[in-house]
Amino acid sequence: MKKDQIVINTLVYLDDLQGGVPQSEMVDWVHELGLKNIEVRREFIKDCQELQDIKNKSEQYGMNIFYSVPDVLYENHQLKYETLEMYCKEAFDMNGRYIKLNIGEYEQFIESDLQTITRLTEQYKVKITVENDQTESNGRSQKIFDFLTEVKQLGGPITFTIDIGNWLFQGEDPVENAELLRSFVTYIHIKDIGKDKNTRLLNNGLVDWKKIIGFLPKDIPAAIEYPISTKEVLVSEIQKLVEM
């Protein structure tokens, strides 16, 4: 894997996040690693000033900003267009170009949804993806396949962020799902999971991550998304990806 594909999700620095370190400071840390991509988590954004600080540093370093939002596109079978626009604006304000959400309670992807989402992606210059999370409501492969198929049939601008470890929380096969959903994938979340459902360092869990990544499109961004204790260990995990 090329180094410029690798993204650091700020969950890597969980202890620091919980200790109050702003994610704008973590942009510096990722730059020091020689990387060009960081994924910022909305649940740890402190205020509007932090969005501006992230933008300033991203422009200074030429950093690509990904935005992880712990919310859904649909609620009660309706597109949450007002909150979606808010997230798109937040991404735009910090120079972000990619937003990741979950599907939520959708019934059908309709023409008005297409028009709204297309308008937002064009206005705020963002790309929207959905992810398989660890819940039954948003982590089952068939629901994701059905939704993305409907979006694709209408020509909608939504793609898939595949979390290769989260399938284990649904008792589904990560390799099979990579094959099933590969045509929709534009972003990868990498993690290894142990029998106890906790994250592990790569090669220390149950996920055949190299085989899975081999099924997926080449040259797309891939994020390290699990807490890591030290910079030395993080550098080692990055090297595993570079060497695969």
Rosetta blueprint (number, residue, H / E / L):
1 M L
2 K L
3 K H
4 D H
5 Q H
6 I E
7 V E
8 I E
9 N E
10 T H
11 L H
12 V H
13 Y H
14 L H
15 D H
16 D H
17 L H
18 Q H
19 G L
20 G L
21 V L
22 P L
23 Q H
24 S H
25 E H
26 M H
27 V H
28 D H
29 W H
30 V H
31 H H
32 E H
33 L L
34 G L
35 L L
36 K L
37 N E
38 I E
39 E E
40 V E
41 R E
42 R H
43 E H
44 F H
45 I L
46 K L
47 D L
48 C H
49 Q H
50 E H
51 L H
52 Q H
53 D H
54 I H
55 K H
56 N H
57 K H
58 S H
59 E H
60 Q H
61 Y H
62 G L
63 M L
64 N E
65 I E
66 F E
67 Y E
68 S E
69 V E
70 P E
71 D E
72 V E
73 L E
74 Y E
75 E E
76 N L
77 H L
78 Q E
79 L E
80 K L
81 Y H
82 E H
83 T H
84 L H
85 E H
86 M H
87 Y H
88 C H
89 K H
90 E H
91 A H
92 F H
93 D H
94 M L
95 N L
96 G E
97 R E
98 Y E
99 I E
100 K E
101 L E
102 N E
103 I E
104 G E
105 E L
106 Y L
107 E L
108 Q L
109 F L
110 I L
111 E H
112 S H
113 D H
114 L H
115 Q H
116 T H
117 I H
118 T H
119 R H
120 L H
121 T H
122 E H
123 Q H
124 Y H
125 K L
126 V L
127 K E
128 I E
129 T E
130 V E
131 E E
132 N L
133 D L
134 Q L
135 T L
136 E L
137 S L
138 N L
139 G L
140 R L
141 S H
142 Q H
143 K H
144 I H
145 F H
146 D H
147 F H
148 L H
149 T H
150 E H
151 V H
152 K H
153 Q H
154 L L
155 G L
156 G L
157 P L
158 I E
159 T E
160 F E
161 T E
162 I E
163 D E
164 I L
165 G L
166 N H
167 W H
168 L H
169 F H
170 Q H
171 G L
172 E L
173 D L
174 P H
175 V H
176 E H
177 N H
178 A H
179 E H
180 L H
181 L H
182 R H
183 S H
184 F H
185 V E
186 T E
187 Y E
188 I E
189 H E
190 I E
191 K L
192 D E
193 I E
194 G L
195 K L
196 D L
197 K L
198 N L
199 T E
200 R E
201 L L
202 L L
203 N L
204 N L
205 G L
206 L L
207 V L
208 D L
209 W H
210 K H
211 K H
212 I H
213 I H
214 G H
215 F H
216 L L
217 P L
218 K L
219 D L
220 I L
221 P L
222 A E
223 A E
224 I E
225 E L
226 Y L
227 P L
228 I L
229 S L
230 T L
231 K H
232 E H
233 V H
234 L H
235 V H
236 S H
237 E H
238 I H
239 Q H
240 K H
241 L H
242 V H
243 E H
244 M L
